[in-house]
Amino acid sequence: MATTGADTESAATHPTSLSRERVLQGAVALADEIGIDAFTMRKLAVTLDTKPMTIYHHVPSKEQILDGMVDIVFGEIDRPPLDIDWKVAIRHRCVSARRVLNRHPWAPPLMESRTSPGPETLGHHDAMIACFRGGGLSIELTAHAYAIIDSYIYGFALQEANLPFGGEEQIGELAEDILNAMPVDEYPHFVEFTTHLVLRPGYGFAKSFEFGLDLILDGLAAAAEAERCDDVDMHGTGR
């Protein structure tokens, strides 16, 4: 049967391939490309080859689109495995989170700001709490642990996203340019740090992430052990 002009116009206005999932995936891809500050519904419509009002047939508001985008990011982060030691499980999740946030540098400021979390977000939070609690951390220490760890991850990811260099070769070139442009005698410690570390082969800013993460996890483990000892002593069955 022949397609009429009205049918063609309707298909163009309401493309059958458009869906909530396609809108949200397109929104994530657009934010990855241009950042969240430049993100608009009009630009999203262009990306999806549709009109802004058509998008609202699938996702009713920009706020719900942002909620959905954050939920997609949480869905990409590995949840901590619950059948291994809690420190190993949380470390695995944190390394995964940093890797995902490097793909989506716009996401960290939004991760904890949404007031209508989706199923992936809620499931992720529940799995994290379960891991901490399964490792013997109290409710109070679990709250501290989750806040500290994610503050560290989000902060590190933001810092990485805003560094004025990419790989090791670029950081070396930048460091040399800075050294050549400054009076080195006035900043001896900066010069020592740059020449004896930054300019050496193999240096990478990203290596500090797992070092810092392990310090946090070791500190939390020590706090959990102290908590257990205090609890035992309080009930008269301790040392």
C-alpha positions as CSV (number, residue, x, y, z in Angstrom):
1,M,0.0,0.0,0.0
2,A,1.3,3.4,-0.9
3,T,2.4,5.8,1.8
4,T,0.5,9.1,1.8
5,G,2.0,12.5,2.5
6,A,0.2,12.6,5.9
7,D,1.7,9.3,6.8
8,T,5.1,10.5,5.9
9,E,4.7,13.6,8.0
10,S,3.4,11.6,11.0
11,A,6.3,9.2,10.8
12,A,8.8,12.1,10.7
13,T,7.2,13.8,13.6
14,H,6.9,10.7,15.7
15,P,9.6,8.3,14.6
16,T,8.8,4.7,15.5
17,S,12.4,4.1,16.6
18,L,12.3,6.8,19.3
19,S,11.9,5.4,22.8
20,R,12.7,6.3,26.4
21,E,15.8,4.2,26.3
22,R,17.0,5.8,23.0
23,V,16.4,9.3,24.4
24,L,18.4,8.6,27.5
25,Q,21.2,6.9,25.7
26,G,21.3,9.8,23.2
27,A,21.4,12.2,26.1
28,V,24.4,10.4,27.7
29,A,26.2,10.4,24.4
30,L,25.6,14.1,23.9
31,A,26.7,15.0,27.4
32,D,29.9,12.9,26.8
33,E,30.5,15.0,23.7
34,I,29.7,18.5,24.8
35,G,29.4,18.5,28.6
36,I,26.4,19.0,30.8
37,D,26.6,22.8,30.8
38,A,26.1,23.0,27.0
39,F,23.5,20.3,27.1
40,T,20.0,21.5,25.9
41,M,16.8,19.8,24.8
42,R,17.2,21.4,21.4
43,K,20.7,19.9,20.9
44,L,19.4,16.6,22.0
45,A,16.5,16.7,19.5
46,V,19.1,17.4,16.7
47,T,21.2,14.5,17.9
48,L,18.1,12.2,17.8
49,D,16.9,13.7,14.5
50,T,13.6,14.7,16.0
51,K,11.8,17.7,17.6
52,P,12.1,18.8,21.3
53,M,8.4,18.3,21.9
54,T,8.6,14.7,20.5
55,I,11.1,13.8,23.1
56,Y,8.7,14.8,25.8
57,H,6.3,12.0,24.6
58,H,8.9,9.6,25.9
59,V,10.5,11.4,28.8
60,P,8.2,14.2,30.2
61,S,10.9,16.7,31.4
62,K,14.5,17.6,31.3
63,E,14.8,16.8,35.0
64,Q,13.6,13.2,34.3
65,I,16.1,13.0,31.5
66,L,18.9,14.0,33.9
67,D,17.6,11.4,36.4
68,G,17.7,8.8,33.7
69,M,21.2,9.7,32.6
70,V,22.5,9.4,36.1
71,D,20.8,6.0,36.4
72,I,22.5,4.8,33.3
73,V,25.9,5.8,34.7
74,F,25.2,4.0,38.0
75,G,24.2,1.0,35.9
76,E,27.6,0.9,34.2
77,I,29.5,0.8,37.6
78,D,30.2,-2.7,38.9
79,R,28.4,-3.4,42.2
80,P,30.6,-4.8,44.9
81,P,30.6,-8.6,44.9
82,L,29.0,-9.9,48.1
83,D,30.8,-13.2,48.2
84,I,34.4,-11.9,48.9
85,D,36.1,-9.8,51.5
86,W,34.4,-6.4,51.8
87,K,37.6,-4.4,51.3
88,V,38.4,-6.3,48.0
89,A,34.8,-5.9,46.9
90,I,34.6,-2.2,47.6
91,R,38.0,-1.7,46.0
92,H,36.7,-3.4,42.8
93,R,33.6,-1.2,42.8
94,C,35.7,2.0,43.3
95,V,38.1,1.2,40.4
96,S,35.1,0.5,38.2
97,A,33.5,3.8,39.3
98,R,36.5,5.8,38.4
99,R,36.8,4.1,35.0
100,V,33.1,4.8,34.3
101,L,33.3,8.4,35.4
102,N,36.3,8.9,33.1
103,R,34.0,8.0,30.3
104,H,31.3,10.4,31.6
105,P,33.2,13.4,33.0
106,W,30.0,15.4,33.3
107,A,28.4,13.0,35.7
108,P,30.1,13.5,39.2
109,P,28.4,16.7,40.0
110,L,25.0,15.1,39.3
111,M,25.6,11.7,40.9
112,E,24.3,12.6,44.4
113,S,22.2,15.6,43.4
114,R,19.1,13.9,42.0
115,T,16.0,13.6,44.2
116,S,14.3,10.9,42.1
117,P,16.8,8.1,42.0
118,G,16.1,5.3,39.5
119,P,16.4,1.5,40.0
120,E,20.0,1.3,39.1
121,T,20.9,4.1,41.5
122,L,19.0,2.6,44.3
123,G,20.2,-0.9,43.6
124,H,23.8,0.3,43.6
125,H,23.4,2.1,46.9
126,D,21.7,-0.9,48.5
127,A,24.6,-3.2,47.3
128,M,27.2,-0.8,48.7
129,I,25.5,-0.7,52.1
130,A,25.0,-4.4,52.1
131,C,28.8,-4.9,51.5
132,F,29.8,-2.6,54.3
133,R,27.3,-4.1,56.7
134,G,28.3,-7.6,55.6
135,G,31.9,-6.7,56.4
136,G,31.0,-5.9,60.0
137,L,30.8,-2.1,59.8
138,S,28.2,-0.5,62.0
139,I,25.5,1.7,60.5
140,E,27.4,4.8,61.6
141,L,30.7,3.7,60.2
142,T,29.0,2.6,57.0
143,A,27.6,6.1,56.6
144,H,31.1,7.6,57.1
145,A,32.7,5.0,54.8
146,Y,30.3,5.6,51.9
147,A,30.5,9.4,52.1
148,I,34.3,9.4,52.3
149,I,34.9,6.9,49.5
150,D,32.5,8.5,47.0
151,S,33.8,12.0,47.9
152,Y,37.2,10.8,47.0
153,I,36.2,9.1,43.8
154,Y,34.1,12.0,42.6
155,G,36.8,14.5,43.5
156,F,39.5,12.5,41.8
157,A,37.4,12.1,38.7
158,L,36.7,15.8,38.5
159,Q,40.3,16.6,39.0
160,E,41.3,14.2,36.2
161,A,38.7,15.6,33.9
162,N,40.1,19.1,34.3
163,L,43.8,18.4,34.1
164,P,45.6,20.4,31.4
165,F,47.2,17.3,29.9
166,G,46.3,13.8,28.7
167,G,48.9,11.0,28.8
168,E,52.4,10.8,30.2
169,E,54.0,12.4,27.1
170,Q,51.8,15.5,27.5
171,I,52.4,15.9,31.2
172,G,56.1,15.7,30.6
173,E,55.9,18.4,27.9
174,L,53.8,20.6,30.2
175,A,56.2,20.2,33.1
176,E,59.2,21.1,30.9
177,D,57.4,24.2,29.6
178,I,56.6,25.3,33.2
179,L,60.2,24.8,34.3
180,N,61.5,26.7,31.3
181,A,59.2,29.7,32.0
182,M,59.9,30.1,35.7
183,P,62.8,31.2,37.9
184,V,63.8,27.8,39.1
185,D,65.9,29.1,42.0
186,E,62.8,30.5,43.7
187,Y,60.9,27.2,43.7
188,P,63.5,24.5,44.6
189,H,60.9,22.0,46.0
190,F,58.7,22.3,42.9
191,V,61.8,21.8,40.7
192,E,62.9,18.7,42.7
193,F,59.4,17.2,42.5
194,T,59.1,17.8,38.8
195,T,62.6,16.7,37.7
196,H,62.8,13.6,40.1
197,L,59.2,12.4,39.6
198,V,57.0,14.0,37.0
199,L,59.6,13.9,34.2
200,R,60.7,10.3,35.0
201,P,59.4,7.5,32.7
202,G,56.4,5.8,34.0
203,Y,55.0,8.7,36.0
204,G,51.2,9.1,35.8
205,F,48.8,11.1,37.9
206,A,46.2,8.3,37.8
207,K,48.5,6.1,39.8
208,S,47.7,8.1,42.9
209,F,44.1,7.0,42.7
210,E,44.5,3.4,43.9
211,F,47.2,4.4,46.4
212,G,44.8,6.9,48.0
213,L,41.9,4.4,47.8
214,D,43.9,1.8,49.7
215,L,44.8,4.3,52.4
216,I,41.1,5.0,52.9
217,L,40.1,1.3,52.9
218,D,42.9,0.5,55.4
219,G,41.7,3.3,57.6
220,L,38.1,2.1,57.5
221,A,39.2,-1.4,58.3
222,A,41.1,-0.2,61.3
223,A,38.1,1.9,62.5
224,A,35.9,-1.2,62.1
225,E,38.3,-3.3,64.1
226,A,38.4,-0.7,66.9
227,E,34.7,-0.5,66.8
228,R,34.4,-4.3,67.4
229,C,36.9,-4.2,70.2
230,D,35.0,-1.4,71.9
231,D,31.8,-3.3,71.6
232,V,33.4,-6.5,73.1
233,D,34.8,-4.5,76.0
234,M,31.5,-2.7,76.6
235,H,29.8,-6.1,77.0
236,G,32.4,-7.4,79.4
237,T,33.7,-10.2,77.2
238,G,36.8,-8.5,75.9
239,R,40.4,-8.5,77.0
